[in-house]
Amino acid sequence: MSRTDRIAISLPKQILQAVERLRRQTGETRSGLIQRAIREMLAGSAKSARVRQYVEGYVRNPESGEEIRAAQASALKLLAAEPWE
C-alpha cells in the first residue's frame, strides 16, 4: 500500500454539504470520495493535454489531398463490400 499524507483543506459549507450527500450515496469515506475526485480531475487534465497535442499535430501536419482521396477510396471499397441487407 502506498504511503499517504494528511492535509487539511477548507471548503465552503455548500460544497462540504454536497460532498457529504454524495459520500452517503456512494458509501465512500470523505477521504475516498475526495481522492477519487482528484484522480478523475487529474486523469481528465492529462487526457485534455493528449487531445490538444493530437490536434496540434494535425494542425502542423494536415493530411494532403492525396491522403484524403486515398482514405475516401478505401472507405468506399469497404462500404461497397458490406452486405447491407
Residue pairs with C-beta under 8 A, 6 or more apart in sequence:
11 19
19 30
19 33
19 34
20 30
22 33
23 29
23 30
23 33
26 33
28 36
63 71
